[in-house]
Structure formats: structure tokens, C-alpha cells
Amino acid sequence: MSSLGIDYGGTDTKLVLVSTDGEMIDQTVVPSGPLDELADSVRGFVATARDAPTGFAVTIAGTLDPATGVVGRAANMSWLDGTRPAETLASALGIPGRAVQDGEAAALAEARLGAGRGSDDVFVIALGTGIAGAHVVDGAVRKGAHGAAGEIGHLAVAGNGVRCSCGQTGCLETAIGGTKIADRWRDRGGSVPQGATALDVVRAAEAGDGPARAAFDAAAHALGRGILELSALLDPALIVVGGGLSRSARWTVEPAVDVARADATFHTIPEVRLATLGVWAGARGAALLAP
């Protein structure tokens, strides 16, 4: 028996078949498109796979009503707005399915199968365009009373006075999220190329660029304060950090942990590990959530 995980992205979609113990049986990447095209791609994958799935889950990068399965808004896949993608795919594939948020799926996979394996209390942070977080306890994501738990990106720890997209100022996301760190590089007088990304800031910092290094110092300090607040509020046994900027741990994760430990008073700063599942975390987590 196996479960199918569908990580439905704006550019491509990752498909995995996962055994009952969470190990991958087969995997592939297909172009993303409307649901009817996705269903055709999934049928082709399943037809040649070594095991037939009994159920699936599909990730949604956007707002999702967990009770109805209706997508509120998917910023990069507007064709999903107002639809029930799991219902459509279930009808096309002939197996039961459900829709889940992409961040929840990736966090669950890292906690249960990746860097958090073996711990029953893991907080997963994803350093991407935004800064997402999820608290996984006893193998399940704790979403909070209103489904908004884990929003570490909107802890006001940056102290930079920059207004966040959420309306607050000084959110962690304004210091380290995606292109925001390039903006902070520019604020410090850096020679920032048009359309600069976090990777450009990394390259500049590694080349000795002072403003780029200052931007990373501020970002790492904000992340460290975020870890400190997490420790005070949740006291997790383990923190796992993934996402694109975690691959530049020298400039982000490592100094952030140093900040958290240096500033700790009553806090117990847990072990902090780098995520291990990479781009397959979402698909593997979706398979874990399949009915």
C-alpha cells in the first residue's frame, strides 16, 4: 500500500509515492498547469509506478478552508481561487484525497522524516520569500485555535522600523525574507543590482561587501531574537530551519543561534538543525497527510 503526495507549485509539481513507513517508492517532477492537466500527469505517473496509491493529498500555496477544501486565494495559481482541487482530482483519479497547505506539509515531513526525526516536539522554520513556521508535536502540526499558529515571520524582532506587508513594523520577515534582505542591503548603501535576490546578497557578503555583511548581521540578529521568543513561548525540544536561506547557514542560521544563546537568560535554547529533505519536503509531507 502507498500514498500519493502532490506538491502543486506555480512552475512545477512534484509527485511522490510513499510507503506506509514514510519512505519514497517513486518520484517525478511534472510541469504545473490547470487541474485537468495535472490529473493527466498524475495518471501517467501512477500507471508506471511500482505501487498503486490508495489516497492522495495535494498542497496549496495559498489560503485554504480546511473544513470545505475551498481555496481562498492562490497568488501564483489564480485558476485555483474558489475551487475544491482535492475534490476535482479525486474524481479524476478515482481515489480519495484532501488539500493541505504547503507549509504544513513540508514542516510535517521535516519533523517526522527529516532533520526532526526521533523528536516529538519540533518547531520548523522556513526561510523563503516569507518566513513560515510550524510547531509539530507528537507527529501533528498544531495550527492554533484560528489556524494561524507558527507565524514566526511576523514577530516584531527586527527593530528596523520597516513596515511589513502585514501592516506591522519591524517584523522578522522585513529583515531576512527573500528579496527583503536585498532591500536591507540597499538601505545600507550597497550597490544592489536590479532584481537582486538573497543569493546576490550572499555572494556580495562572501566577496567582502560591507553593506551586504551588515544586512546579514541585522538579519541574523533578528532571527536569533525570534528563536529566543520561540524558546520563551513554546520551549520546543528541537528547531529545524529550512528554506533557501538556510543553505547559507554561515550568514543566517549559525550567527542567529549565537545571538539567541548570548541573549538567553531563563531560556533554554534547543538544538537547531538544518532541514534535510530539500525540495521534496512538501510532496513527502502531503503523502503523510493523505487519507
C-alpha positions in Angstrom: 0.0 0.0 0.0 1.2 3.5 -0.7 0.1 7.1 -0.6 0.5 9.8 -3.2 1.9 13.2 -2.4 1.3 16.1 -4.8 3.3 19.3 -4.2 1.5 21.7 -6.5 3.7 24.6 -7.3 3.4 27.6 -9.6 6.0 26.4 -12.0 6.3 22.6 -11.5 4.7 19.9 -9.4 6.5 17.2 -7.5 4.8 13.8 -7.3 5.9 11.1 -4.8 4.6 7.6 -3.9 5.3 6.9 -0.3 5.1 3.6 1.6 3.3 3.2 4.9 6.5 3.8 6.8 7.1 7.1 5.0 9.8 6.1 2.6 9.7 7.2 -1.1 8.8 4.5 -3.6 8.8 6.6 -6.8 9.1 10.3 -7.6 8.9 12.6 -10.5 8.5 16.3 -11.5 5.9 17.5 -14.0 5.0 21.0 -15.3 2.3 22.7 -13.4 -0.9 23.7 -15.1 -4.7 23.7 -14.6 -6.2 20.8 -12.6 -7.2 18.7 -15.7 -3.6 18.8 -17.0 -2.3 17.9 -13.5 -4.7 15.0 -13.3 -3.4 13.7 -16.7 0.2 13.9 -15.4 -0.7 12.1 -12.2 -2.5 9.3 -14.0 0.6 8.8 -16.2 2.9 8.7 -13.2 0.7 6.2 -11.3 0.3 4.0 -14.3 4.0 3.3 -14.5 4.7 3.3 -10.7 5.7 0.2 -8.7 2.6 0.5 -6.4 -0.9 1.9 -6.8 -1.8 4.6 -4.2 -4.9 4.3 -2.0 -5.2 8.0 -1.4 -3.5 11.4 -2.0 -3.0 14.9 -0.6 -2.3 17.9 -2.7 -0.5 21.0 -1.4 -1.9 24.5 -1.9 0.3 27.6 -1.8 -2.3 30.0 -0.6 -5.3 30.3 1.8 -7.4 27.2 2.3 -10.5 26.4 4.2 -9.7 23.1 5.9 -13.3 22.3 6.5 -14.5 22.7 2.9 -11.3 22.3 0.9 -12.0 25.5 -0.9 -9.0 27.6 -2.0 -9.5 31.2 -1.0 -6.5 32.8 -2.9 -3.5 31.2 -4.5 -1.3 34.1 -5.5 0.7 32.3 -8.3 -2.1 29.9 -9.4 -5.2 32.1 -9.8 -7.1 29.3 -11.5 -7.4 27.6 -8.1 -9.2 30.5 -6.5 -12.6 29.4 -5.2 -12.1 25.8 -6.3 -12.0 22.4 -4.5 -8.8 20.9 -6.0 -8.9 17.8 -4.0 -12.4 17.0 -5.0 -11.6 17.6 -8.6 -8.5 15.4 -8.5 -10.3 12.7 -6.5 -13.0 12.4 -9.2 -10.4 12.2 -11.9 -8.1 9.7 -10.2 -10.7 7.5 -8.6 -9.1 7.6 -5.1 -9.8 9.8 -2.0 -7.8 12.9 -1.4 -7.5 16.1 0.6 -6.0 19.5 0.1 -3.4 20.8 2.6 -1.3 24.0 3.0 2.2 23.6 1.5 4.0 24.9 4.6 2.1 22.5 6.9 3.1 19.5 4.6 6.8 20.5 4.4 7.0 21.1 8.2 5.4 17.7 9.0 7.8 15.9 6.7 10.9 17.5 8.2 9.7 16.8 11.7 8.8 13.2 11.1 11.1 12.1 8.3 13.9 14.7 8.0 16.0 16.6 10.5 13.4 16.3 13.3 13.1 12.5 13.1 13.2 11.0 16.6 11.8 14.1 18.4 8.2 14.5 19.4 8.4 18.3 19.7 9.8 20.2 16.7 9.4 23.7 15.5 10.2 24.1 11.8 11.2 27.4 10.3 11.3 28.0 6.6 13.4 30.9 5.4 11.9 31.7 2.0 10.2 34.7 0.3 8.3 34.8 3.6 9.2 33.3 6.9 6.9 30.5 7.8 6.8 28.3 10.9 5.0 25.3 12.2 5.0 23.5 15.6 4.9 19.8 15.2 4.0 17.9 18.4 3.6 14.1 18.6 3.6 13.9 14.8 0.9 16.5 14.1 1.0 20.2 13.3 -0.5 22.4 15.9 -2.4 25.0 14.0 -3.9 27.0 16.9 -7.5 28.0 17.6 -7.8 30.0 14.3 -5.3 28.2 12.1 -2.7 30.9 12.4 -0.1 29.4 14.8 3.5 29.5 13.9 3.7 32.8 12.1 7.3 33.5 13.3 7.8 35.8 10.3 5.6 38.4 12.0 7.3 38.5 15.3 8.4 42.2 15.7 12.0 41.4 16.4 13.9 43.3 13.7 13.8 46.7 15.3 14.4 48.3 11.9 11.2 50.4 11.6 10.4 48.9 8.2 6.7 48.3 7.5 5.8 44.7 6.8 3.2 43.5 4.3 1.1 42.5 7.3 0.9 46.2 8.5 3.3 45.9 11.5 6.8 47.4 11.6 10.0 45.5 12.3 8.7 42.0 11.6 11.4 39.3 11.2 10.3 39.0 7.6 11.4 42.5 6.8 14.9 41.7 7.8 15.5 38.3 6.2 12.6 37.2 4.0 13.5 36.6 0.3 14.1 39.9 -1.5 13.7 41.9 1.7 17.3 41.2 2.6 18.4 42.8 -0.7 16.3 45.8 0.3 18.2 46.0 3.6 21.5 45.7 1.6 20.4 48.7 -0.4 19.4 50.6 2.8 22.9 50.3 4.0 24.4 51.8 0.8 25.1 48.6 -1.1 25.5 48.6 -4.8 22.4 46.5 -5.5 21.7 45.1 -9.0 18.2 45.4 -10.4 16.1 42.5 -9.3 18.6 41.4 -6.7 17.8 38.2 -4.7 19.0 36.8 -1.4 21.6 34.8 -3.4 23.1 38.1 -4.7 23.4 39.3 -1.1 25.2 36.1 -0.1 27.6 36.4 -3.0 28.4 40.0 -2.1 28.9 39.2 1.6 31.2 36.3 0.7 33.2 38.8 -1.5 33.6 41.1 1.5 31.0 43.7 0.7 30.5 45.7 3.9 26.8 46.7 3.4 25.9 43.1 2.5 27.5 41.8 5.6 25.8 44.4 7.7 22.4 43.4 6.2 23.2 39.8 7.2 24.3 40.8 10.7 20.9 42.5 11.2 19.0 39.6 9.7 20.8 37.0 11.9 20.2 39.2 15.0 16.5 39.3 14.2 16.3 35.6 13.6 18.2 35.0 16.8 15.7 37.1 18.7 12.9 35.2 17.0 14.5 31.9 18.2 14.7 33.4 21.7 11.0 34.3 21.7 10.1 30.9 20.4 12.0 29.4 23.3 10.1 31.5 25.8 6.7 30.9 24.3 6.9 27.2 23.2 10.1 25.7 24.7 10.4 23.2 21.8 12.8 20.3 22.1 14.3 20.9 18.7 14.2 23.7 16.0 14.7 22.8 12.3 15.5 25.5 9.8 15.0 25.1 6.1 14.2 27.2 3.0 16.6 28.8 0.6 18.5 31.0 3.0 19.2 28.1 5.3 21.6 26.9 2.6 23.7 29.9 3.6 23.8 28.9 7.2 27.1 30.7 7.8 25.4 34.0 7.3 21.9 33.2 8.8 21.3 30.2 11.0 24.7 29.9 12.7 25.0 33.5 13.9 21.3 33.6 14.8 21.8 30.7 17.2 24.8 32.5 18.7 22.6 35.6 19.2 19.9 33.5 20.9 22.3 31.8 23.2 24.1 35.0 24.1 20.9 36.8 24.9 19.2 34.0 26.8 18.5 34.5 30.5 15.9 32.0 31.8 15.5 30.5 28.3 16.7 27.0 27.2 17.8 27.3 23.6 17.2 24.0 22.0 19.4 22.3 19.4 19.0 23.9 16.0 19.4 21.7 12.9 19.3 22.3 9.2 16.5 20.7 7.2 17.4 17.7 5.2 14.6 16.9 2.8 15.1 19.9 0.4 12.6 20.4 -2.4 10.8 17.1 -1.7 9.6 18.0 1.8 6.2 19.3 0.6 5.4 16.3 -1.5 6.5 13.8 1.2 4.5 15.7 3.8 1.5 15.6 1.6 1.8 11.9 1.3 1.8 11.6 5.1 -1.4 13.6 5.2 -3.2 11.5 2.5 -6.4 9.8 3.7 
